[in-house]
């Protein structure tokens, strides 16, 4: 696999923006366990993209992209719970939900692309 910098990947950039937004939204959250879990899942998305890309192996990259996608699913679950607990308004909820779903779709596309290239 030719070297590609993870910083060039739009999905990584979107993941970083989502992580920053998550830290901002949950900065005042008094429930440590919820704040810790959702910020960790948000951080895990771009972190796994970066780690997989730097492994310089198509198989490893796909594996880490799948882990990132699992973290996105975790994040969505925690987002629904936090919304039900009224930690933010509906606008913030929808914005973050759309963003994480876009990231998941981009991850699926990247995974498919890598698999097709390496057949």
ChimeraX attribute file (.defattr): number of C-alpha atoms within 10 A of each C-alpha:
attribute: neighborCount
match mode: 1-to-1
recipient: residues
	/A:1	13
	/A:2	7
	/A:3	10
	/A:4	11
	/A:5	10
	/A:6	18
	/A:7	13
	/A:8	9
	/A:9	16
	/A:10	12
	/A:11	21
	/A:12	21
	/A:13	15
	/A:14	18
	/A:15	26
	/A:16	18
	/A:17	15
	/A:18	23
	/A:19	21
	/A:20	14
	/A:21	16
	/A:22	21
	/A:23	18
	/A:24	12
	/A:25	15
	/A:26	19
	/A:27	11
	/A:28	11
	/A:29	15
	/A:30	10
	/A:31	9
	/A:32	10
	/A:33	9
	/A:34	16
	/A:35	19
	/A:36	13
	/A:37	14
	/A:38	23
	/A:39	22
	/A:40	17
	/A:41	22
	/A:42	26
	/A:43	23
	/A:44	22
	/A:45	32
	/A:46	29
	/A:47	19
	/A:48	21
	/A:49	26
	/A:50	20
	/A:51	15
	/A:52	23
	/A:53	23
	/A:54	15
	/A:55	14
	/A:56	14
	/A:57	14
	/A:58	18
	/A:59	16
	/A:60	15
	/A:61	23
	/A:62	22
	/A:63	16
	/A:64	22
	/A:65	26
	/A:66	20
	/A:67	17
	/A:68	27
	/A:69	25
	/A:70	16
	/A:71	23
	/A:72	25
	/A:73	17
	/A:74	16
	/A:75	25
	/A:76	21
	/A:77	13
	/A:78	18
	/A:79	22
	/A:80	13
	/A:81	13
	/A:82	18
	/A:83	15
	/A:84	12
	/A:85	9
	/A:86	11
	/A:87	17
	/A:88	14
	/A:89	10
	/A:90	12
	/A:91	9
	/A:92	14
	/A:93	18
	/A:94	13
	/A:95	11
	/A:96	18
	/A:97	19
	/A:98	13
	/A:99	16
	/A:100	24
	/A:101	15
	/A:102	15
	/A:103	24
	/A:104	23
	/A:105	14
	/A:106	17
	/A:107	22
	/A:108	15
	/A:109	12
	/A:110	17
	/A:111	19
	/A:112	12
	/A:113	12
	/A:114	15
	/A:115	13
	/A:116	9
	/A:117	9
	/A:118	9
	/A:119	5
